[in-house]
């Protein structure tokens, strides 16, 4: 729903995600604390804020800004050969989650 490799999304390819993106945005704002979305659909590691103010995805989906939403896409398919994602939870930290890519050789 937020493929970083697509410069100009089309409704035919991404439009079906509209209801869920609008819900994620609204619920993220309502929650008021960090929200994390982990996915692997686009198969290229990426960490971003797809619904932050100024994002082109906001206009595409007609969603309100949700700057507290962080999306992390893990490597998938043929790209899952170099590293894995280690996620650490720290309830005392306002960010709550931290992650780092760990090379397979570093296990």
Biopython code that builds the backbone (N, CA, C, O; Angstrom):
import numpy as np
from Bio.PDB.StructureBuilder import StructureBuilder

atoms = [
    (1, "UNK", "N", (0.796, -1.200, 0.000)),
    (1, "UNK", "CA", (0.000, 0.000, 0.000)),
    (1, "UNK", "C", (0.838, 1.264, 0.000)),
    (1, "UNK", "O", (0.318, 2.339, -0.297)),
    (2, "UNK", "N", (2.111, 1.168, 0.322)),
    (2, "UNK", "CA", (3.029, 2.314, 0.286)),
    (2, "UNK", "C", (4.331, 1.892, -0.399)),
    (2, "UNK", "O", (5.408, 2.115, 0.153)),
    (3, "UNK", "N", (4.256, 1.309, -1.550)),
    (3, "UNK", "CA", (5.435, 0.767, -2.231)),
    (3, "UNK", "C", (6.407, 1.893, -2.583)),
    (3, "UNK", "O", (6.078, 2.759, -3.394)),
    (4, "UNK", "N", (7.611, 1.891, -1.979)),
    (4, "UNK", "CA", (8.565, 2.974, -2.239)),
    (4, "UNK", "C", (9.149, 2.945, -3.653)),
    (4, "UNK", "O", (9.793, 3.907, -4.071)),
    (5, "UNK", "N", (8.935, 1.859, -4.392)),
    (5, "UNK", "CA", (9.479, 1.773, -5.741)),
    (5, "UNK", "C", (8.517, 2.313, -6.792)),
    (5, "UNK", "O", (8.857, 2.365, -7.974)),
    (6, "UNK", "N", (7.321, 2.714, -6.373)),
    (6, "UNK", "CA", (6.314, 3.213, -7.309)),
    (6, "UNK", "C", (6.261, 4.733, -7.226)),
    (6, "UNK", "O", (5.910, 5.296, -6.189)),
    (7, "UNK", "N", (6.608, 5.383, -8.316)),
    (7, "UNK", "CA", (6.601, 6.840, -8.354)),
    (7, "UNK", "C", (5.216, 7.429, -8.531)),
    (7, "UNK", "O", (4.886, 8.445, -7.920)),
    (8, "UNK", "N", (4.407, 6.800, -9.359)),
    (8, "UNK", "CA", (3.059, 7.290, -9.631)),
    (8, "UNK", "C", (2.073, 6.133, -9.481)),
    (8, "UNK", "O", (1.826, 5.403, -10.440)),
    (9, "UNK", "N", (1.512, 5.962, -8.287)),
    (9, "UNK", "CA", (0.572, 4.864, -8.085)),
    (9, "UNK", "C", (-0.730, 5.095, -8.850)),
    (9, "UNK", "O", (-1.117, 6.235, -9.110)),
    (10, "UNK", "N", (-1.388, 4.015, -9.199)),
    (10, "UNK", "CA", (-2.683, 4.108, -9.880)),
    (10, "UNK", "C", (-3.758, 3.500, -8.980)),
    (10, "UNK", "O", (-3.483, 2.641, -8.143)),
    (11, "UNK", "N", (-4.983, 3.970, -9.178)),
    (11, "UNK", "CA", (-6.102, 3.420, -8.425)),
    (11, "UNK", "C", (-6.278, 1.934, -8.730)),
    (11, "UNK", "O", (-6.661, 1.158, -7.855)),
    (12, "UNK", "N", (-6.000, 1.545, -9.962)),
    (12, "UNK", "CA", (-6.153, 0.134, -10.339)),
    (12, "UNK", "C", (-5.233, -0.766, -9.520)),
    (12, "UNK", "O", (-5.605, -1.893, -9.192)),
    (13, "UNK", "N", (-4.034, -0.280, -9.184)),
    (13, "UNK", "CA", (-3.067, -1.085, -8.448)),
    (13, "UNK", "C", (-3.159, -0.913, -6.931)),
    (13, "UNK", "O", (-2.913, -1.867, -6.193)),
    (14, "UNK", "N", (-3.507, 0.281, -6.452)),
    (14, "UNK", "CA", (-3.449, 0.569, -5.028)),
    (14, "UNK", "C", (-4.764, 1.028, -4.411)),
    (14, "UNK", "O", (-4.878, 1.104, -3.188)),
    (15, "UNK", "N", (-5.747, 1.331, -5.232)),
    (15, "UNK", "CA", (-6.999, 1.894, -4.738)),
    (15, "UNK", "C", (-7.731, 1.039, -3.723)),
    (15, "UNK", "O", (-8.418, 1.575, -2.853)),
    (16, "UNK", "N", (-7.605, -0.270, -3.810)),
    (16, "UNK", "CA", (-8.308, -1.157, -2.875)),
    (16, "UNK", "C", (-7.812, -0.987, -1.435)),
    (16, "UNK", "O", (-8.498, -1.389, -0.495)),
    (17, "UNK", "N", (-6.632, -0.398, -1.256)),
    (17, "UNK", "CA", (-6.103, -0.183, 0.092)),
    (17, "UNK", "C", (-6.699, 1.057, 0.773)),
    (17, "UNK", "O", (-6.459, 1.272, 1.961)),
    (18, "UNK", "N", (-7.465, 1.868, 0.049)),
    (18, "UNK", "CA", (-7.966, 3.133, 0.585)),
    (18, "UNK", "C", (-8.656, 2.997, 1.941)),
    (18, "UNK", "O", (-8.298, 3.731, 2.862)),
    (19, "UNK", "N", (-9.627, 2.098, 2.109)),
    (19, "UNK", "CA", (-10.291, 2.023, 3.427)),
    (19, "UNK", "C", (-9.338, 1.688, 4.575)),
    (19, "UNK", "O", (-9.444, 2.270, 5.654)),
    (20, "UNK", "N", (-8.416, 0.765, 4.355)),
    (20, "UNK", "CA", (-7.508, 0.392, 5.448)),
    (20, "UNK", "C", (-6.495, 1.497, 5.730)),
    (20, "UNK", "O", (-6.147, 1.725, 6.888)),
    (21, "UNK", "N", (-6.018, 2.183, 4.704)),
    (21, "UNK", "CA", (-5.066, 3.279, 4.926)),
    (21, "UNK", "C", (-5.737, 4.407, 5.701)),
    (21, "UNK", "O", (-5.141, 4.960, 6.626)),
    (22, "UNK", "N", (-6.953, 4.751, 5.339)),
    (22, "UNK", "CA", (-7.677, 5.796, 6.071)),
    (22, "UNK", "C", (-7.903, 5.395, 7.524)),
    (22, "UNK", "O", (-7.795, 6.228, 8.424)),
    (23, "UNK", "N", (-8.212, 4.130, 7.755)),
    (23, "UNK", "CA", (-8.412, 3.641, 9.122)),
    (23, "UNK", "C", (-7.104, 3.654, 9.902)),
    (23, "UNK", "O", (-7.076, 4.077, 11.058)),
    (24, "UNK", "N", (-6.030, 3.199, 9.286)),
    (24, "UNK", "CA", (-4.715, 3.219, 9.953)),
    (24, "UNK", "C", (-4.342, 4.653, 10.324)),
    (24, "UNK", "O", (-3.867, 4.899, 11.433)),
    (25, "UNK", "N", (-4.551, 5.588, 9.422)),
    (25, "UNK", "CA", (-4.216, 6.990, 9.692)),
    (25, "UNK", "C", (-5.049, 7.530, 10.853)),
    (25, "UNK", "O", (-4.509, 8.122, 11.788)),
    (26, "UNK", "N", (-6.350, 7.327, 10.792)),
    (26, "UNK", "CA", (-7.233, 7.853, 11.838)),
    (26, "UNK", "C", (-6.942, 7.228, 13.201)),
    (26, "UNK", "O", (-6.900, 7.931, 14.211)),
    (27, "UNK", "N", (-6.743, 5.917, 13.233)),
    (27, "UNK", "CA", (-6.483, 5.236, 14.500)),
    (27, "UNK", "C", (-5.104, 5.575, 15.047)),
    (27, "UNK", "O", (-4.919, 5.618, 16.263)),
    (28, "UNK", "N", (-4.135, 5.817, 14.174)),
    (28, "UNK", "CA", (-2.803, 6.223, 14.624)),
    (28, "UNK", "C", (-2.875, 7.571, 15.322)),
    (28, "UNK", "O", (-2.300, 7.759, 16.394)),
    (29, "UNK", "N", (-3.580, 8.498, 14.709)),
    (29, "UNK", "CA", (-3.739, 9.830, 15.316)),
    (29, "UNK", "C", (-4.485, 9.713, 16.644)),
    (29, "UNK", "O", (-4.098, 10.323, 17.640)),
    (30, "UNK", "N", (-5.547, 8.932, 16.646)),
    (30, "UNK", "CA", (-6.345, 8.768, 17.862)),
    (30, "UNK", "C", (-5.516, 8.128, 18.975)),
    (30, "UNK", "O", (-5.666, 8.495, 20.140)),
    (31, "UNK", "N", (-4.648, 7.183, 18.637)),
    (31, "UNK", "CA", (-3.799, 6.514, 19.623)),
    (31, "UNK", "C", (-2.822, 7.499, 20.251)),
    (31, "UNK", "O", (-2.598, 7.467, 21.460)),
    (32, "UNK", "N", (-2.236, 8.381, 19.428)),
    (32, "UNK", "CA", (-1.400, 9.453, 19.942)),
    (32, "UNK", "C", (-0.010, 9.064, 20.414)),
    (32, "UNK", "O", (0.699, 9.893, 20.984)),
    (33, "UNK", "N", (0.381, 7.856, 20.196)),
    (33, "UNK", "CA", (1.723, 7.388, 20.549)),
    (33, "UNK", "C", (2.314, 6.702, 19.328)),
    (33, "UNK", "O", (1.620, 6.573, 18.319)),
    (34, "UNK", "N", (3.559, 6.257, 19.374)),
    (34, "UNK", "CA", (4.147, 5.618, 18.199)),
    (34, "UNK", "C", (3.343, 4.392, 17.747)),
    (34, "UNK", "O", (2.910, 3.570, 18.555)),
    (35, "UNK", "N", (3.163, 4.305, 16.441)),
    (35, "UNK", "CA", (2.502, 3.167, 15.811)),
    (35, "UNK", "C", (3.473, 2.619, 14.767)),
    (35, "UNK", "O", (4.069, 3.381, 14.005)),
    (36, "UNK", "N", (3.627, 1.307, 14.736)),
    (36, "UNK", "CA", (4.561, 0.676, 13.815)),
    (36, "UNK", "C", (3.830, -0.295, 12.907)),
    (36, "UNK", "O", (3.006, -1.092, 13.356)),
    (37, "UNK", "N", (4.141, -0.216, 11.641)),
    (37, "UNK", "CA", (3.583, -1.118, 10.638)),
    (37, "UNK", "C", (4.753, -1.849, 9.996)),
    (37, "UNK", "O", (5.565, -1.239, 9.300)),
    (38, "UNK", "N", (4.840, -3.138, 10.226)),
    (38, "UNK", "CA", (5.889, -3.957, 9.622)),
    (38, "UNK", "C", (5.274, -4.745, 8.485)),
    (38, "UNK", "O", (4.222, -5.364, 8.642)),
    (39, "UNK", "N", (5.941, -4.719, 7.333)),
    (39, "UNK", "CA", (5.454, -5.498, 6.198)),
    (39, "UNK", "C", (6.626, -5.962, 5.352)),
    (39, "UNK", "O", (7.762, -5.536, 5.561)),
    (40, "UNK", "N", (6.346, -6.829, 4.401)),
    (40, "UNK", "CA", (7.391, -7.347, 3.537)),
    (40, "UNK", "C", (6.944, -7.442, 2.100)),
    (40, "UNK", "O", (7.558, -8.153, 1.305)),
    (41, "UNK", "N", (5.896, -6.745, 1.757)),
    (41, "UNK", "CA", (5.293, -6.912, 0.447)),
    (41, "UNK", "C", (6.151, -6.395, -0.705)),
    (41, "UNK", "O", (6.199, -7.019, -1.765)),
    (42, "UNK", "N", (6.827, -5.268, -0.513)),
    (42, "UNK", "CA", (7.592, -4.717, -1.638)),
    (42, "UNK", "C", (9.002, -5.309, -1.722)),
    (42, "UNK", "O", (9.729, -5.046, -2.680)),
    (43, "UNK", "N", (9.382, -6.091, -0.739)),
    (43, "UNK", "CA", (10.602, -6.889, -0.774)),
    (43, "UNK", "C", (11.909, -6.113, -0.807)),
    (43, "UNK", "O", (12.946, -6.675, -1.159)),
    (44, "UNK", "N", (11.882, -4.848, -0.452)),
    (44, "UNK", "CA", (13.101, -4.052, -0.358)),
    (44, "UNK", "C", (13.077, -3.361, 0.997)),
    (44, "UNK", "O", (12.088, -2.711, 1.336)),
    (45, "UNK", "N", (14.154, -3.489, 1.786)),
    (45, "UNK", "CA", (14.172, -2.860, 3.108)),
    (45, "UNK", "C", (13.942, -1.362, 2.972)),
    (45, "UNK", "O", (14.519, -0.690, 2.117)),
    (46, "UNK", "N", (13.082, -0.869, 3.845)),
    (46, "UNK", "CA", (12.783, 0.563, 3.870)),
    (46, "UNK", "C", (12.175, 0.887, 5.227)),
    (46, "UNK", "O", (11.388, 0.103, 5.758)),
    (47, "UNK", "N", (12.529, 2.021, 5.784)),
    (47, "UNK", "CA", (11.885, 2.533, 6.990)),
    (47, "UNK", "C", (11.506, 3.977, 6.699)),
    (47, "UNK", "O", (12.351, 4.792, 6.329)),
    (48, "UNK", "N", (10.215, 4.287, 6.871)),
    (48, "UNK", "CA", (9.761, 5.631, 6.547)),
    (48, "UNK", "C", (8.497, 5.984, 7.321)),
    (48, "UNK", "O", (8.036, 5.226, 8.176)),
    (49, "UNK", "N", (7.960, 7.133, 7.006)),
    (49, "UNK", "CA", (6.728, 7.647, 7.610)),
    (49, "UNK", "C", (5.776, 7.956, 6.453)),
    (49, "UNK", "O", (5.658, 9.109, 6.037)),
    (50, "UNK", "N", (5.097, 6.928, 5.932)),
    (50, "UNK", "CA", (4.317, 7.111, 4.708)),
    (50, "UNK", "C", (3.111, 8.028, 4.827)),
    (50, "UNK", "O", (2.581, 8.479, 3.812)),
    (51, "UNK", "N", (2.665, 8.315, 6.048)),
    (51, "UNK", "CA", (1.506, 9.185, 6.212)),
    (51, "UNK", "C", (1.848, 10.484, 6.944)),
    (51, "UNK", "O", (0.966, 11.135, 7.505)),
    (52, "UNK", "N", (3.129, 10.859, 6.938)),
    (52, "UNK", "CA", (3.540, 12.129, 7.537)),
    (52, "UNK", "C", (3.099, 13.280, 6.636)),
    (52, "UNK", "O", (2.876, 13.095, 5.439)),
    (53, "UNK", "N", (2.979, 14.453, 7.216)),
    (53, "UNK", "CA", (2.606, 15.638, 6.444)),
    (53, "UNK", "C", (3.540, 15.786, 5.246)),
    (53, "UNK", "O", (4.756, 15.654, 5.383)),
    (54, "UNK", "N", (2.975, 16.057, 4.086)),
    (54, "UNK", "CA", (3.753, 16.226, 2.867)),
    (54, "UNK", "C", (3.890, 14.968, 2.034)),
    (54, "UNK", "O", (4.356, 15.030, 0.896)),
    (55, "UNK", "N", (3.495, 13.827, 2.577)),
    (55, "UNK", "CA", (3.597, 12.575, 1.830)),
    (55, "UNK", "C", (2.609, 12.562, 0.666)),
    (55, "UNK", "O", (1.459, 12.976, 0.814)),
    (56, "UNK", "N", (3.060, 12.090, -0.479)),
    (56, "UNK", "CA", (2.171, 12.002, -1.644)),
    (56, "UNK", "C", (1.075, 10.957, -1.429)),
    (56, "UNK", "O", (0.039, 11.007, -2.091)),
    (57, "UNK", "N", (1.289, 10.023, -0.523)),
    (57, "UNK", "CA", (0.280, 8.991, -0.251)),
    (57, "UNK", "C", (-0.965, 9.589, 0.402)),
    (57, "UNK", "O", (-2.056, 9.042, 0.242)),
    (58, "UNK", "N", (-0.832, 10.689, 1.126)),
    (58, "UNK", "CA", (-2.002, 11.304, 1.771)),
    (58, "UNK", "C", (-3.044, 11.717, 0.743)),
    (58, "UNK", "O", (-4.226, 11.401, 0.887)),
    (59, "UNK", "N", (-2.614, 12.414, -0.281)),
    (59, "UNK", "CA", (-3.557, 12.846, -1.323)),
    (59, "UNK", "C", (-4.077, 11.652, -2.105)),
    (59, "UNK", "O", (-5.256, 11.611, -2.455)),
    (60, "UNK", "N", (-3.230, 10.695, -2.381)),
    (60, "UNK", "CA", (-3.649, 9.531, -3.158)),
    (60, "UNK", "C", (-4.778, 8.786, -2.450)),
    (60, "UNK", "O", (-5.765, 8.404, -3.080)),
    (61, "UNK", "N", (-4.633, 8.580, -1.138)),
    (61, "UNK", "CA", (-5.637, 7.830, -0.386)),
    (61, "UNK", "C", (-6.706, 8.717, 0.248)),
    (61, "UNK", "O", (-7.685, 8.208, 0.794)),
    (62, "UNK", "N", (-6.531, 10.032, 0.180)),
    (62, "UNK", "CA", (-7.493, 10.918, 0.826)),
    (62, "UNK", "C", (-7.494, 10.737, 2.332)),
    (62, "UNK", "O", (-8.541, 10.794, 2.977)),
    (63, "UNK", "N", (-6.311, 10.519, 2.885)),
    (63, "UNK", "CA", (-6.166, 10.256, 4.319)),
    (63, "UNK", "C", (-5.600, 11.480, 5.023)),
    (63, "UNK", "O", (-4.945, 12.322, 4.409)),
    (64, "UNK", "N", (-5.864, 11.563, 6.321)),
    (64, "UNK", "CA", (-5.257, 12.606, 7.131)),
    (64, "UNK", "C", (-3.856, 12.202, 7.536)),
    (64, "UNK", "O", (-3.526, 11.016, 7.565)),
    (65, "UNK", "N", (-3.035, 13.187, 7.848)),
    (65, "UNK", "CA", (-1.647, 12.920, 8.231)),
    (65, "UNK", "C", (-1.581, 12.180, 9.567)),
    (65, "UNK", "O", (-2.366, 12.441, 10.479)),
    (66, "UNK", "N", (-0.641, 11.265, 9.660)),
    (66, "UNK", "CA", (-0.376, 10.508, 10.890)),
    (66, "UNK", "C", (1.136, 10.415, 11.041)),
    (66, "UNK", "O", (1.747, 9.419, 10.654)),
    (67, "UNK", "N", (1.731, 11.456, 11.605)),
    (67, "UNK", "CA", (3.194, 11.511, 11.710)),
    (67, "UNK", "C", (3.749, 10.499, 12.706)),
    (67, "UNK", "O", (4.952, 10.236, 12.701)),
    (68, "UNK", "N", (2.907, 9.928, 13.555)),
    (68, "UNK", "CA", (3.380, 8.945, 14.537)),
    (68, "UNK", "C", (3.427, 7.528, 13.979)),
    (68, "UNK", "O", (3.775, 6.593, 14.700)),
    (69, "UNK", "N", (3.081, 7.356, 12.700)),
    (69, "UNK", "CA", (3.134, 6.038, 12.068)),
    (69, "UNK", "C", (4.487, 5.828, 11.386)),
    (69, "UNK", "O", (4.883, 6.611, 10.523)),
    (70, "UNK", "N", (5.177, 4.784, 11.774)),
    (70, "UNK", "CA", (6.426, 4.389, 11.130)),
    (70, "UNK", "C", (6.196, 3.058, 10.445)),
    (70, "UNK", "O", (5.674, 2.117, 11.042)),
    (71, "UNK", "N", (6.590, 2.990, 9.193)),
    (71, "UNK", "CA", (6.450, 1.741, 8.442)),
    (71, "UNK", "C", (7.844, 1.179, 8.200)),
    (71, "UNK", "O", (8.754, 1.906, 7.801)),
    (72, "UNK", "N", (8.009, -0.125, 8.445)),
    (72, "UNK", "CA", (9.265, -0.811, 8.188)),
    (72, "UNK", "C", (8.962, -1.972, 7.251)),
    (72, "UNK", "O", (8.185, -2.867, 7.582)),
    (73, "UNK", "N", (9.581, -1.945, 6.086)),
    (73, "UNK", "CA", (9.449, -3.038, 5.127)),
    (73, "UNK", "C", (10.711, -3.879, 5.219)),
    (73, "UNK", "O", (11.819, -3.368, 5.056)),
    (74, "UNK", "N", (10.542, -5.152, 5.478)),
    (74, "UNK", "CA", (11.701, -6.044, 5.563)),
    (74, "UNK", "C", (12.011, -6.615, 4.189)),
    (74, "UNK", "O", (11.139, -6.708, 3.325)),
    (75, "UNK", "N", (13.267, -6.995, 4.006)),
    (75, "UNK", "CA", (13.649, -7.646, 2.757)),
    (75, "UNK", "C", (12.810, -8.903, 2.575)),
    (75, "UNK", "O", (12.501, -9.608, 3.535)),
    (76, "UNK", "N", (12.455, -9.165, 1.342)),
    (76, "UNK", "CA", (11.674, -10.356, 1.066)),
    (76, "UNK", "C", (12.114, -11.000, -0.228)),
    (76, "UNK", "O", (12.940, -10.460, -0.963)),
    (77, "UNK", "N", (11.558, -12.146, -0.490)),
    (77, "UNK", "CA", (11.809, -12.875, -1.722)),
    (77, "UNK", "C", (13.311, -13.066, -1.932)),
    (77, "UNK", "O", (14.004, -13.541, -1.032)),
    (78, "UNK", "N", (13.813, -12.706, -3.092)),
    (78, "UNK", "CA", (15.228, -12.921, -3.416)),
    (78, "UNK", "C", (16.156, -11.995, -2.637)),
    (78, "UNK", "O", (17.358, -12.254, -2.583)),
    (79, "UNK", "N", (15.644, -10.928, -2.035)),
    (79, "UNK", "CA", (16.486, -9.988, -1.290)),
    (79, "UNK", "C", (16.762, -10.437, 0.142)),
    (79, "UNK", "O", (17.579, -9.822, 0.828)),
    (80, "UNK", "N", (16.106, -11.485, 0.605)),
    (80, "UNK", "CA", (16.270, -11.932, 1.991)),
    (80, "UNK", "C", (17.473, -12.862, 2.125)),
    (80, "UNK", "O", (17.346, -13.971, 2.644)),
    (81, "UNK", "N", (18.615, -12.424, 1.667)),
    (81, "UNK", "CA", (19.809, -13.262, 1.693)),
    (81, "UNK", "C", (20.957, -12.660, 2.493)),
    (81, "UNK", "O", (21.951, -13.342, 2.743)),
    (82, "UNK", "N", (20.843, -11.395, 2.901)),
    (82, "UNK", "CA", (21.960, -10.709, 3.531)),
    (82, "UNK", "C", (21.796, -10.508, 5.031)),
    (82, "UNK", "O", (22.762, -10.617, 5.786)),
    (83, "UNK", "N", (20.559, -10.211, 5.468)),
    (83, "UNK", "CA", (20.386, -9.873, 6.870)),
    (83, "UNK", "C", (18.964, -10.144, 7.339)),
    (83, "UNK", "O", (18.074, -10.480, 6.557)),
    (84, "UNK", "N", (18.787, -9.984, 8.643)),
    (84, "UNK", "CA", (17.475, -10.126, 9.256)),
    (84, "UNK", "C", (17.249, -8.903, 10.132)),
    (84, "UNK", "O", (18.191, -8.168, 10.429)),
    (85, "UNK", "N", (16.028, -8.686, 10.540)),
    (85, "UNK", "CA", (15.688, -7.500, 11.317)),
    (85, "UNK", "C", (15.486, -7.882, 12.784)),
    (85, "UNK", "O", (14.621, -8.690, 13.121)),
    (86, "UNK", "N", (16.305, -7.281, 13.640)),
    (86, "UNK", "CA", (16.174, -7.498, 15.077)),
    (86, "UNK", "C", (15.362, -6.339, 15.649)),
    (86, "UNK", "O", (15.733, -5.175, 15.493)),
    (87, "UNK", "N", (14.248, -6.666, 16.313)),
    (87, "UNK", "CA", (13.381, -5.651, 16.908)),
    (87, "UNK", "C", (13.469, -5.774, 18.419)),
    (87, "UNK", "O", (13.316, -6.861, 18.975)),
    (88, "UNK", "N", (13.717, -4.648, 19.080)),
    (88, "UNK", "CA", (13.836, -4.600, 20.527)),
    (88, "UNK", "C", (12.734, -3.716, 21.089)),
    (88, "UNK", "O", (12.479, -2.624, 20.582)),
    (89, "UNK", "N", (12.090, -4.194, 22.131)),
    (89, "UNK", "CA", (11.033, -3.432, 22.794)),
    (89, "UNK", "C", (11.581, -2.876, 24.095)),
    (89, "UNK", "O", (12.182, -3.600, 24.890)),
    (90, "UNK", "N", (11.365, -1.567, 24.309)),
    (90, "UNK", "CA", (11.781, -0.919, 25.540)),
    (90, "UNK", "C", (10.627, -0.036, 26.017)),
    (90, "UNK", "O", (10.508, 1.106, 25.572)),
    (91, "UNK", "N", (9.778, -0.540, 26.910)),
    (91, "UNK", "CA", (8.621, 0.231, 27.361)),
    (91, "UNK", "C", (8.990, 1.557, 28.029)),
    (91, "UNK", "O", (8.160, 2.464, 28.087)),
    (92, "UNK", "N", (10.215, 1.683, 28.531)),
    (92, "UNK", "CA", (10.633, 2.928, 29.179)),
    (92, "UNK", "C", (11.024, 4.006, 28.172)),
    (92, "UNK", "O", (11.121, 5.180, 28.529)),
    (93, "UNK", "N", (11.248, 3.620, 26.926)),
    (93, "UNK", "CA", (11.643, 4.555, 25.871)),
    (93, "UNK", "C", (10.383, 5.075, 25.183)),
    (93, "UNK", "O", (9.522, 4.275, 24.818)),
    (94, "UNK", "N", (10.248, 6.381, 24.996)),
    (94, "UNK", "CA", (9.059, 6.910, 24.317)),
    (94, "UNK", "C", (8.861, 6.344, 22.909)),
    (94, "UNK", "O", (7.729, 6.277, 22.429)),
    (95, "UNK", "N", (9.931, 5.943, 22.249)),
    (95, "UNK", "CA", (9.810, 5.365, 20.908)),
    (95, "UNK", "C", (9.334, 3.910, 20.967)),
    (95, "UNK", "O", (8.828, 3.392, 19.972)),
    (96, "UNK", "N", (9.483, 3.260, 22.087)),
    (96, "UNK", "CA", (9.055, 1.891, 22.387)),
    (96, "UNK", "C", (9.856, 0.836, 21.622)),
    (96, "UNK", "O", (10.374, -0.095, 22.240)),
    (97, "UNK", "N", (9.971, 0.952, 20.305)),
    (97, "UNK", "CA", (10.659, -0.051, 19.489)),
    (97, "UNK", "C", (11.917, 0.515, 18.857)),
    (97, "UNK", "O", (11.999, 1.695, 18.516)),
    (98, "UNK", "N", (12.882, -0.359, 18.714)),
    (98, "UNK", "CA", (14.097, -0.049, 17.951)),
    (98, "UNK", "C", (14.404, -1.284, 17.119)),
    (98, "UNK", "O", (14.087, -2.404, 17.520)),
    (99, "UNK", "N", (15.010, -1.083, 15.981)),
    (99, "UNK", "CA", (15.352, -2.214, 15.139)),
    (99, "UNK", "C", (16.689, -1.980, 14.463)),
    (99, "UNK", "O", (17.125, -0.845, 14.270)),
    (100, "UNK", "N", (17.316, -3.069, 14.114)),
    (100, "UNK", "CA", (18.560, -2.996, 13.368)),
    (100, "UNK", "C", (18.665, -4.205, 12.466)),
    (100, "UNK", "O", (18.150, -5.282, 12.768)),
    (101, "UNK", "N", (19.337, -4.003, 11.362)),
    (101, "UNK", "CA", (19.560, -5.096, 10.423)),
    (101, "UNK", "C", (20.811, -5.828, 10.860)),
    (101, "UNK", "O", (21.866, -5.228, 11.069)),
    (102, "UNK", "N", (20.673, -7.138, 10.995)),
    (102, "UNK", "CA", (21.778, -7.987, 11.450)),
    (102, "UNK", "C", (22.195, -8.893, 10.303)),
    (102, "UNK", "O", (21.365, -9.640, 9.786)),
    (103, "UNK", "N", (23.463, -8.849, 9.887)),
    (103, "UNK", "CA", (23.900, -9.744, 8.812)),
    (103, "UNK", "C", (23.751, -11.202, 9.239)),
    (103, "UNK", "O", (23.960, -11.538, 10.405)),
    (104, "UNK", "N", (23.397, -12.049, 8.307)),
    (104, "UNK", "CA", (23.257, -13.470, 8.603)),
    (104, "UNK", "C", (24.547, -14.023, 9.199)),
    (104, "UNK", "O", (24.499, -14.914, 10.046)),
    (105, "UNK", "N", (25.698, -13.510, 8.770)),
    (105, "UNK", "CA", (26.968, -13.997, 9.293)),
    (105, "UNK", "C", (27.196, -13.565, 10.737)),
    (105, "UNK", "O", (28.068, -14.115, 11.411)),
    (106, "UNK", "N", (26.431, -12.594, 11.223)),
    (106, "UNK", "CA", (26.610, -12.086, 12.573)),
    (106, "UNK", "C", (25.769, -12.791, 13.617)),
    (106, "UNK", "O", (25.689, -12.333, 14.757)),
    (107, "UNK", "N", (25.141, -13.893, 13.250)),
    (107, "UNK", "CA", (24.267, -14.594, 14.199)),
    (107, "UNK", "C", (25.075, -15.431, 15.158)),
    (107, "UNK", "O", (24.509, -16.092, 16.029)),
]
sb = StructureBuilder()
sb.init_structure("model")
sb.init_model(0)
sb.init_chain("A")
sb.init_seg("    ")
for serial, (resi, resn, name, xyz) in enumerate(atoms, 1):
    if name == "N":
        sb.init_residue(resn, " ", resi, " ")
    sb.init_atom(name, np.array(xyz, "f"), 0.0, 1.0, " ", f" {name:<3s}", serial, name[0])
structure = sb.get_structure()
